[in-house]
Amino acid sequence: RKMSKSVGNVADPEEAMEAYSVDSVRFYMAKVGGRFRDDVGEPDSFAEKHLDEIRSLLGNFLLRIASKAIAAEINTLSDGAPSPAELADPSYLDGVEKWRNTRRTWSLRG
């Protein structure tokens, strides 16, 4: 339903800023509210939309950082990594087993 002063369903920005903080209202209006839009949503959905958007942006940011770190680690490790043909060679696997047995990786606690 469209907002109207005569109907009395207008959103009070001062009230919203007291309830949710100035930054939350600013973020919500920048993200959801348009320049000429009157339908800013319900107060209950306001906080949930704000949290969902922040979660999404933060998750995306962390995923990008993690993928860059993983790619850098893979590039560093791949410099001396064995080729697929070496991995298929049983003698290489024997060496891996010997290394693993000397390290006793299964008994380490983290």
Secondary structure, 3 states (H helix, E strand, C coil): CCCCCCCCCCCCHHHHHHHHCHHHHHHHHHHCCCCCCCCCCCHHHHHHHHHHHHHHHHHHHHHHHHHHHHHHHHHHHHCCCCCHHHHHCHHHHHHHHHHHHHHCHHHCCC
